[in-house]
Amino acid sequence: MTPQSASEKAAPAASGAPAPASSASPSEELAELIPELTPMFPGASPFLARFLPHSPPTYAGLNESFCDLHAFLKYLHEHSWYGYLYAVLGDQTAYVLLFEGRTVTAAAASATGEQALGELLNLYEQGASLSAHPLSPAYAHVLSGIGSRAWKFNLTEDFTGLHARPTGAIFYVRGEIVATLPATLPYEGAFPAPLRPQTLILPRSLAGWAHHHYNLTLRGRDGMNAITDVYQVFRSEYGAPGIAFLRALGEKLTPAEYAMRSDAALHDLEPMVHSFLKTGYIREV
């Protein structure tokens, strides 16, 4: 099957004016309009790394001695940043893609997803150098579906994702080709992008607090009751997001489950959990 882009339709010439002469065929002209990206990590083994396009870093040479990674991730989230993080320590590497400032897919030598995100954090804590490379929102969305396996390619009018082949890769957004990349798979496959990429949650070993259940104390229940003075104090300090989070904890959701359902960032929830515990609104089960 040969993928066709809806953008192949030629624009009509101006009324009464002859079309400009061109020695190039329509397909050649189309190819000139579609950018060919350069792989950032040619020959990389992890699928995500293999298909990351070259992008000069916005931030380079970050390390734990002068940059707290959680604070940096929070900064990127607050600025809805699009791009990828690359950590390297000796011959160990890890890659994390950010969409709207949220970590949505990751890869390392022998891991993908949450485990690979944990690997990047571990490498950073061990002294790895970190760089952050910006991407357009469209390219970040295309790459957000890359995981540990490729799927059968089926081009539909709304397909967004990466089509990988032995001859190269094609970036699709809603059925249209937006870029090509000379990076390959030994077989044909596709990495469909989710309609809205979900945030990766750190594995339990790195964020045990996020996977715990918490009970509301009497003070916590008062904090959700609008007729109490405690509610007024709680609302003034934590606002509507805090009330929604406290209610979710009272409904037996873990912070990780709440983050997945509400699209919240764990680094925003962690200080609230610690504060709720310290001020007596919740207790660990």
N, C-alpha and C positions, 0 to 999 in steps of 0.2 A: 504494500500500500504506500503510495507516495503522498506525504502530507502536503496539503495545499492551504495557503493562507488566504483569508477573506480579503486581505489587503492587496491581492493581486489584481483587483479590478482597476483598470486604468482610468484616470480622470479624463473627462471629455475635453477636446480642444475648444478654444474660444470660438464663438460663433463667427463664421466667415473667414477664419484664419486657418491656414494650412498647418497641419501637425508638424512639429520640428523634425527635421531629418535626423536619423540616428542609425549608426551602423550596428548597434548592440541589439540583441534579441530581447523580447520582453522579460524572459527569465534572467538574463544577464543584468538588465536594468534593476530588476527586483532584488537580485543578490547584492547589488551595490548599495541598496537602501538599507539592507539588514546588516547591522554591525556584527563583525566576527570578533569575539572576545578572545583574550589570551589567557590560558590557564595560569593560575597563580602557583600551583603546586603540580607541575606536570609529572606524571608517573607515580603520583601518590597512590597508596593502596586503599585507604578508606574512601568510600564512594563520595561522601560529602566533600572531602578535600580535593578529590580528583576534578570535580566540576565547579570549584570556586573560581570565578574570574579574577584576573589581575586587578588590583586596586591599591594605589599608594595609601599607606596607613595614615589615618587621622591622628592616632596616638601610637607611639612606638617606644620600645624599651622600658615598658612599665614593669616594676617588680615589687615584691611585698615590702621591701625595706622603706619605700616611700609612697606606696599607693595601696590603700585597702581595697581589695577586689570587690567586696560586697558594696562598699560605698560607690565604687566606680560603676557597678552594675545598676545601682539605684539611680545614679546620674544619667546613664544611658536610657533607662526606663522613663525617667522624667522628661527626657527630650525626644522620646519616641524614635530612637535611633535605629537605622537599618544598616546591617553589615555583618561582618564576622570577626570573631576573636581567634587569634592564633597564639598558642603557647608552645614554647620549645625549651627543653632542658636536655642537653646532650643529644642523644638520638631518640628521645621521647617527645611526642607531639600530641596536641589535642586541638580540635577545631569546634567552635560553637557559633551557630547562626542566630542572629537577633532580628526580630521582626517587631516593629513598633517598640523597640527597646526591651522586648521579652525574649528570653532564650527559648527557641522553638525546636531546634534539632542540633545534634552534636555527634562528633565522631572522634575516636582515638584508635590506636593500633588494633585493639581487640574488643572494642566496645562501641555502642551507639546509644543515643538517647540519654536518659538520666545518668546511666553509669559513665558515659563519656563526659558529661558535664561535671560529674564528680571527679573524673580523672584530671580535667583541666584545673579544677580548684586544688586538687592534691599537688599537681605539678607546680602551680603558682606558689603554694605554701612551702614547697621545697626549694624555691629560688628560680623558677622558670621566668623567662622574659616573655612579656605579653605585648601583642600589637592588636590594634583595632582598625579594620579596613572597611570603609563605607561602601554600600551598594545602593542602587536605586530601589525604591519600594517594589517595583515590578520584578526585578531580578531576585530580590530577597524572597518574594512570594513564590516564584518558580522553584527556588532551591529548598523551600521549607518542607517539601515532601520527601526529601532524600533520607532514606533510612538504611536498613541492613540488607534490603533486597529490592530488586526491580520487578515490576509487574508487566503483564502483557500490554502492549501499546494499542490503544484504541482512540484514534483522534475523533473527538466530537466537537461540536461548535463552541462548547464552553470549556474545553480542556485547558487547564492551567497546570504546568509542570514541565518536567524535563523528559525529552525523548532521547535516549542514548542508543548509539549504534556502533558497529565496528568502524564506521567511517567518520564518526563525530557525533556531537550532541546538538540538540535544537531546544531553545527556550520558547515555550508557548505561553501566551496569556489569552484566555478566552478564545482558544482555537486559532489564534494568529501567531505567526512566527515573529518574535521580537529580537532574537539574537541567535547566533550559532557559536559553537566552541569546539576547537579541535582536540577534544578529550573523548576517549572511547571506552566502550565495554566490548568484550569478546563476543557478545550476543546482543540482540535487540531487546530493549526493555524500556519501561517507563517508570517515572517517579511522579505520580500525580500529587499536586499540592492540595492540601486541605483548603476548604472554602475560607476558614479562619484558623490559622495555625494556633495550636494550643501551647501553653507555657509548659516547659519542662519543670518537673519537681525534683529536687535533690533526693538522692537515695537515702533510706533510713539511717545508714551508717554515718551520714554527714549532717543530717537534719532530723535527729530523733524527735525533737520537740514537735515537728510538723506532722508526725504520724501518731502522736499521742491523742487520747481522748481526754476531755476535761469536763468536770461537773461544775455547774453554776452553784455558787454559795448563796446564802440568803441575801447577802449584799448584791450579788450578781443578778438575782431575780428582781430585786428592787430597782437595779439599774435599767431594767427593761420595762418597768411599770411607770407609765407617764404621770401617775398621780403622786409619786413619791419625790421627796427632795433628792434622794440618791440619783434618780433618773436625770434631774436637771444638772447635777454635778457631772454625771457621766457624759451626758450629751454635750455639755460645754467643753469637755476635755477631748472627747473622741469623735464627736459628730455622728452623722448618719452612717458613715462606713463602719465606725466602731460598734454601733448598735446592731447593724446587720451581721457583723462578725460574731459578736457576743451571742446573738440569737442562734446563729448556726452552731456554735459550740454547745449551746443548750439543747440543740436538736441532735446531738451526738455526732456531728461531723467533725473530722479531724481538720486541723488547719490546711493540710495538703489537699483533702477532699474539697474544702471550701474554696481554695485557690483555683482548683480545676473547674469548679462549677461557676465561679464568679469572675474568672479571668483576672484574679488579683495576683499580685507579685508576692512571693514568700518574704522577700526582704522588707516589704511594707507590713506584713502580718507579724513577723518575729518580735519587733519591739512592743507591739500591742499585747502579744501573749505574755511576754515578760512583765509588762506593766499590769495586766489583769491579775497575774499571779501575785505580784508584789503588793497590790492594793486590795487584794482579797475578793475580787469579783469571781474568780474561778480557782479550782484546785485540780491537780492531776488525779486521774482515776487510779 
